[in-house]
Amino acid sequence: MNNLTILLQKIKENPVIYIDKPSITCLDSFLTGYIDGLITLGFTTIDSCGMEGFQEWIQERAKTNLTQSWAGIILFGSGSEQAAFNRFFEEFEQFLKQKNISKSQENENISRLSEDMSFPRFDIYNEILSNIKKRPGMYLGRSSITRLDMVLRGYSLARKEVGVLPAEPEREFEGFQSWIEGKYGINSGQSWSKIILFYSVDEHEALQKFFELFEEYLNRNKSVDVDENCG
């Protein structure tokens, strides 16, 4: 099973597979979902995930007491999303060397559960999306459909890596991509978030539109059942 260091190396080598592009903002959101997913499953804690202390370390390096996230601090000092993405890996490597965190320690942190542990059920709407819909700034940093997409990708990957089979709500969400393609008549290989963003004014409007579309998607079968019963 991949630990955080191995995953980060894969993202560094081929960011398009995981986060679409070399962007520190996308990376930050993806890691938030990934680490939260592992914490929810009990495989790690915020103090043993491999990044504990990184926020404070970055603040000290930048000599700032601002409440910005580590991603925001690095981005501010880099000038572009891609430059900040590249700089993150340089900083994180130095951080690990200073903390003397070995791969064996990370593996021990992430694989401590017994095989017969029962995992929490994953209700993608009630447990994640409903909270984000109410307070997007709290969970995403700002109202952004791209950040939402990255968080969900990270969360799903964490569950997949530890061998948790997708629950029914998660399997249902997998069909949202093809439904969006059909609704907009697009078959370009673009993600659902990019398609919705293309037809929106900005990230904020796209996020709002996503929740409207997802509600429509969830109710699609109910409408068919009603029509059949009426007939």
GUVEX-956351 format. One record per residue: x, z negated, y of N, C-alpha, C in turn. Coordinates in steps of 0.1 Angstrom, whole numbers, padded with zeros to 4 digits, always signed. Atoms other than C-alpha are relative to their C-alpha. Layout:
<rs>
XZYXZYXZY
...
</rs>
This chain:
<rs>
+0008+0000-0012+0000+0000+0000+0009+0000+0012
-0008-0001-0013+0013+0009+0035-0001-0013+0008
+0001+0011-0009+0023-0020+0057+0000+0006+0014
+0001-0005-0014+0022-0017+0095+0012+0008+0004
-0012-0007-0004+0058-0006+0099+0000+0014-0006
+0001-0013+0006+0053+0023+0074-0010+0008+0007
+0010-0007-0007+0021+0033+0090+0004+0005+0014
-0005-0004-0013+0037+0034+0125+0010+0011-0001
-0010-0011+0001+0065+0055+0112-0007+0013-0003
+0007-0012+0003+0040+0080+0098-0007+0005+0012
+0007-0005-0012+0021+0081+0131+0011+0006+0009
-0011-0005-0008+0054+0086+0149+0004+0014-0004
-0004-0013+0005+0063+0115+0127-0011+0011+0002
+0011-0009-0001+0029+0131+0128-0013-0006+0006
+0011+0007-0006+0005+0116+0153-0013+0008-0001
+0012-0008+0000-0020+0145+0151-0009-0004-0012
+0008+0003+0012-0031+0134+0116-0008-0013+0002
+0006+0013-0001-0040+0099+0127-0008-0002+0014
+0006+0003-0013-0048+0099+0165-0001+0013+0008
+0002-0013-0007-0050+0137+0174+0012+0004+0009
-0011-0004-0009-0021+0136+0198+0009-0012+0003
-0009+0011-0003+0009+0115+0209-0004-0007+0013
+0006+0007-0011-0009+0091+0232+0001-0015-0002
-0001+0015+0002-0002+0054+0237-0014-0006+0000
+0013+0005-0001-0038+0048+0246-0008+0002-0013
+0006-0003+0013-0050+0064+0214+0006-0009-0011
-0007+0009+0010-0024+0045+0194-0004-0014+0001
+0004+0014-0003-0034+0012+0210-0014-0002-0006
+0014+0002+0005-0071+0017+0201+0000+0001-0015
-0001-0002+0014-0062+0029+0166+0005-0013-0007
-0006+0012+0006-0040-0001+0159-0010-0012+0001
+0010+0010-0002-0068-0024+0173-0010+0000-0012
+0009-0001+0011-0092-0011+0147+0006-0003-0013
-0007+0002+0013-0066-0011+0119+0003-0015-0002
-0004+0014+0002-0054-0047+0125-0013-0008-0001
+0013+0008+0001-0090-0060+0131-0006+0002-0014
+0005-0003+0013-0100-0043+0098+0007-0009-0010
-0007+0009+0009-0073-0062+0079-0003-0014+0002
+0003+0013-0003-0081-0094+0096-0014-0004-0005
+0014+0002+0005-0118-0090+0087+0000-0002-0015
-0001+0000+0015-0108-0085+0051+0008-0012-0005
-0008+0011+0004-0085-0115+0051+0014+0003-0004
-0014-0004+0004-0053-0096+0045+0011-0004+0009
-0010+0005-0009-0036-0108+0076-0007-0008+0011
+0006+0007-0012-0042-0128+0108+0007+0006+0012
-0006-0006-0013-0034-0120+0144+0014-0006+0001
-0014+0006-0001-0003-0143+0140+0009+0005-0011
-0009-0005+0011+0011-0125+0109-0002+0015-0002
+0003-0015+0002+0001-0088+0114+0013+0008+0002
-0012-0008-0003+0036-0078+0125+0002+0002+0014
-0001-0003-0015+0029-0075+0162-0002-0013+0008
+0001+0013-0008+0025-0112+0171+0012-0002+0009
-0010+0001-0010+0045-0118+0202+0004+0012+0007
-0004-0012-0006+0048-0082+0211-0005+0001+0015
+0006+0000-0013+0025-0085+0241+0009-0008+0010
-0008+0009-0009+0046-0114+0256+0014+0006+0001
-0013-0006+0000+0078-0096+0247+0001+0011+0010
+0001-0011-0010+0067-0065+0267-0001-0005+0014
+0002+0006-0013+0056-0086+0296+0013-0005+0005
-0013+0005-0004+0090-0103+0297+0010+0011+0003
-0009-0011-0002+0108-0070+0294-0003+0007+0014
+0004-0006-0012+0088-0056+0323+0000-0009+0012
+0000+0010-0011+0091-0088+0343-0013+0000+0007
+0014+0001-0006+0053-0090+0349-0008-0010-0006
+0010+0009+0005+0026-0115+0346-0014+0006+0000
+0013-0006-0001-0002-0090+0349-0007-0001-0014
+0008+0002+0012-0030-0092+0324-0002+0013-0008
+0001-0013+0007-0025-0056+0313+0004-0001-0015
-0004+0000+0014-0022-0049+0276+0014+0006-0001
-0013-0006+0001+0012-0039+0262+0000+0015+0001
+0001-0015-0002+0000-0003+0261-0001+0004+0015
+0002-0003-0014-0010-0004+0297+0013-0002+0008
-0013+0002-0006+0024-0019+0307+0010+0011-0002
-0010-0011+0004+0044+0007+0288-0004+0013+0007
+0004-0012-0006+0022+0035+0302+0003+0000+0015
-0003+0001-0015+0026+0023+0338+0015+0003+0003
-0014-0002-0002+0064+0024+0334+0005+0013-0005
-0005-0013+0007+0065+0058+0316-0004+0012+0007
+0004-0012-0008+0045+0082+0337-0010+0009-0007
+0009-0009+0008+0026+0100+0309-0003-0007-0013
+0005+0005+0013+0007+0092+0277+0011+0003-0011
-0010-0004+0010+0033+0111+0256+0013-0008+0001
-0012+0007-0002+0063+0095+0272-0002-0015-0004
+0003+0014+0003+0047+0061+0268-0001-0002-0015
+0001+0000+0015+0039+0069+0231+0014-0001-0006
-0014+0000+0005+0076+0077+0225+0007-0013+0003
-0007+0013-0004+0088+0046+0244-0005-0012-0008
+0005+0011+0008+0065+0023+0224+0009-0002-0013
-0008+0001+0013+0085+0031+0192+0014-0005+0003
-0013+0005-0003+0117+0024+0209+0000-0015+0003
+0002+0014-0004+0104-0009+0223-0003-0008-0013
+0004+0007+0012+0088-0019+0190+0012-0002-0010
-0012+0001+0008+0120-0012+0171+0009-0011+0004
-0009+0011-0005+0140-0035+0194-0007-0013-0002
+0008+0013+0002+0112-0061+0192+0002-0005-0015
-0001+0004+0014+0114-0061+0153+0014-0005-0002
-0014+0004+0002+0152-0064+0154+0002-0014+0006
-0001+0013-0007+0150-0093+0178-0007-0011-0008
+0007+0010+0008+0124-0111+0157+0004-0001-0014
-0005+0000+0014+0142-0102+0125-0011+0000-0010
+0011-0001+0009+0110-0092+0108+0004+0011-0011
-0004-0009+0011+0118-0076+0074-0012+0006-0006
+0011-0006+0007+0097-0052+0054-0006-0008-0011
+0005+0008+0011+0095-0076+0026-0009-0011+0005
+0008+0010-0006+0080-0102+0049-0014+0006+0003
+0012-0007-0003+0054-0077+0061-0009+0002-0012
+0008-0002+0012+0044-0068+0026-0006-0012-0006
+0005+0012+0005+0040-0104+0017-0012-0004+0008
+0011+0003-0009+0017-0109+0047-0013+0008-0003
+0011-0009+0001-0005-0080+0039-0006+0001-0015
+0004-0002+0014-0008-0083+0001-0002-0014-0007
+0001+0014+0006-0016-0120-0005-0013-0003-0006
+0013+0002+0006-0052-0116-0017+0000+0002-0015
+0002-0002+0014-0062-0119-0053-0009+0012-0002
+0007-0013+0002-0077-0088-0069-0015-0002-0001
+0014+0003+0002-0111-0105-0075-0007-0005+0012
+0007+0005-0012-0118-0114-0039-0011+0009+0004
+0011-0008-0005-0151-0102-0026+0002+0003+0014
-0002-0004-0014-0148-0082+0006-0012+0000+0008
+0012-0001-0009-0171-0084+0036-0006+0014+0000
+0006-0013-0001-0196-0056+0037+0002+0005+0014
-0003-0007-0012-0190-0031+0064-0012+0007+0005
+0011-0007-0006-0220-0022+0085+0004+0005+0013
-0006-0006-0012-0206+0002+0110-0008-0001+0013
+0008+0001-0012-0235+0000+0133-0002-0014+0005
+0003+0014-0004-0245-0037+0133+0012-0008+0003
-0012+0009-0002-0210-0051+0131+0010+0005+0010
-0010-0005-0009-0191-0028+0153-0007+0007+0012
+0005-0008-0011-0210-0002+0173-0010-0007+0009
+0010+0007-0009-0238-0025+0185+0007-0009+0010
-0008+0009-0009-0212-0049+0199+0007+0009+0011
-0006-0009-0010-0193-0020+0216-0010+0005+0010
+0010-0005-0009-0225-0006+0230-0004-0010+0011
+0004+0010-0010-0233-0039+0247+0011-0003+0010
-0011+0004-0008-0198-0046+0260+0012+0009-0003
-0011-0009+0003-0175-0015+0258+0013-0004+0005
-0012+0004-0006-0150-0029+0282+0008-0011-0008
-0006+0011+0008-0144-0060+0260+0006+0005-0012
-0005-0004+0013-0139-0041+0228+0010+0013+0001
-0008-0012-0001-0123-0008+0240+0010+0000+0012
-0009-0001-0012-0106-0017+0273-0007+0006+0011
+0008-0007-0009-0128+0007+0291-0010+0009-0007
+0011-0009+0006-0159+0029+0284+0006+0013-0003
-0007-0012+0004-0143+0057+0264-0004+0004-0014
+0003-0005+0013-0155+0078+0235+0012+0002-0009
-0012-0002+0008-0120+0086+0225+0006-0013-0005
-0004+0013+0005-0111+0050+0223-0008-0005-0012
+0009+0004+0010-0141+0043+0202+0004+0008-0013
-0004-0008+0012-0131+0071+0178+0012-0005-0006
-0013+0005+0006-0096+0057+0174-0002-0014-0006
+0003+0013+0006-0109+0022+0168-0006+0001-0014
+0007-0002+0013-0132+0034+0140+0009+0006-0010
-0010-0006+0009-0104+0055+0125+0009-0011-0006
-0009+0011+0005-0081+0025+0123-0007-0010-0009
+0008+0010+0008-0108+0002+0109-0002+0006-0014
+0003-0006+0013-0117+0027+0082+0013+0002-0009
-0013-0001+0008-0080+0033+0072+0004-0013-0006
-0003+0013+0005-0074-0004+0069-0008-0003-0013
+0009+0002+0012-0103-0007+0044+0004+0009-0012
-0004-0010+0011-0092+0024+0025+0013-0004-0006
-0013+0003+0006-0056+0012+0021+0000-0012-0009
+0000+0012+0008-0066-0021+0006-0010+0002-0012
+0009-0004+0011-0090-0003-0018-0014-0005+0000
+0014+0004-0002-0123-0013-0004-0009+0013+0001
+0009-0011+0000-0150+0012-0013-0009+0000+0012
+0009+0000-0012-0171+0024+0017-0014-0005-0004
+0013+0004+0002-0204+0007+0020-0010+0011+0005
+0009-0010-0003-0236+0027+0025+0000+0004+0015
+0000-0004-0014-0236+0026+0064+0013+0008+0003
-0013-0007-0003-0199+0038+0064-0001+0014-0006
+0001-0013+0006-0207+0066+0040-0010+0009+0008
+0010-0007-0009-0237+0076+0062+0007+0005+0012
-0007-0004-0012-0214+0077+0092+0009+0012-0002
-0008-0011+0004-0192+0102+0074-0007+0014+0003
+0008-0012-0002-0220+0128+0078-0002+0003+0014
+0002-0002-0014-0221+0124+0115+0008+0011+0006
-0008-0011-0004-0193+0149+0120-0007+0013-0002
+0007-0012+0003-0211+0177+0103-0013+0002+0008
+0013-0001-0007-0244+0168+0120+0003+0004+0014
-0003-0004-0013-0228+0170+0154+0004+0015+0001
-0004-0014+0000-0212+0204+0146-0013+0009-0001
+0012-0007+0001-0246+0216+0135-0009+0000+0013
+0008+0002-0012-0264+0202+0166+0005+0009+0011
-0006-0007-0011-0240+0219+0190+0004+0014-0004
-0004-0013+0005-0234+0250+0168+0015+0003+0001
-0014-0002-0001-0197+0244+0167+0006-0003-0014
-0007+0001+0012-0174+0248+0137+0015+0003+0003
-0013-0003-0005-0140+0246+0154+0011-0010-0006
-0009+0010+0005-0125+0216+0135+0003-0011+0009
-0001+0011-0009-0128+0194+0165-0007-0012-0004
+0007+0012+0004-0137+0158+0160-0013-0002+0007
+0013+0003-0007-0172+0145+0169+0002-0005+0014
-0003+0005-0013-0157+0127+0198+0004+0010+0010
-0004-0011-0009-0141+0158+0213-0011+0009+0003
+0011-0009-0002-0172+0178+0208-0010-0006+0011
+0009+0007-0009-0194+0152+0226+0007+0000+0014
-0007+0001-0012-0167+0148+0253+0000+0014+0008
+0000-0014-0006-0166+0186+0259-0013+0002+0007
+0013-0002-0006-0203+0185+0267-0005-0011+0009
+0003+0011-0009-0201+0155+0290+0009+0001+0012
-0008+0000-0013-0188+0148+0325+0013-0007-0002
-0012+0008+0001-0163+0122+0315-0001-0009-0013
-0001+0009+0012-0153+0096+0288-0012-0010+0000
+0011+0010-0001-0180+0071+0301-0013+0006-0004
+0013-0007+0003-0209+0096+0299+0000+0004-0015
-0001-0004+0014-0196+0108+0265-0003-0012-0009
+0003+0011+0008-0197+0073+0251-0015-0004+0000
+0014+0003+0000-0232+0067+0263-0008+0011-0008
+0006-0011+0007-0242+0101+0249+0001-0002-0015
-0003+0002+0014-0226+0092+0216-0011-0010-0006
+0009+0009+0006-0249+0062+0211-0014+0006-0001
+0013-0007+0001-0280+0083+0219+0000+0010-0012
+0000-0010+0011-0269+0110+0194+0001-0007-0013
-0001+0007+0012-0260+0085+0168-0013-0006-0004
+0014+0005+0002-0294+0069+0171-0009+0011-0006
+0007-0012+0005-0309+0103+0167+0004+0004-0014
-0005-0003+0013-0287+0109+0137-0006-0010-0011
+0004+0010+0009-0297+0076+0120-0015+0002-0003
+0014-0001+0001-0334+0084+0126-0005+0014-0006
+0004-0014+0003-0333+0120+0114-0008+0000-0013
+0007+0000+0013-0345+0112+0078-0014-0007+0002
+0012+0006-0003-0372+0089+0092-0011+0010+0005
+0009-0009-0006-0387+0117+0112-0005+0010-0011
+0004-0009+0011-0387+0140+0081-0011-0007-0009
+0010+0007+0008-0405+0113+0061-0013-0001+0006
+0012+0001-0008-0431+0108+0088-0008+0013-0001
+0006-0013+0000-0438+0145+0089-0006+0003-0013
+0005-0002+0014-0442+0147+0051-0012-0008-0003
+0011+0009+0003-0465+0118+0050-0013+0005+0008
+0012-0005-0008-0487+0132+0078-0005+0013-0006
+0004-0012+0006-0488+0165+0060-0009-0002-0012
</rs>
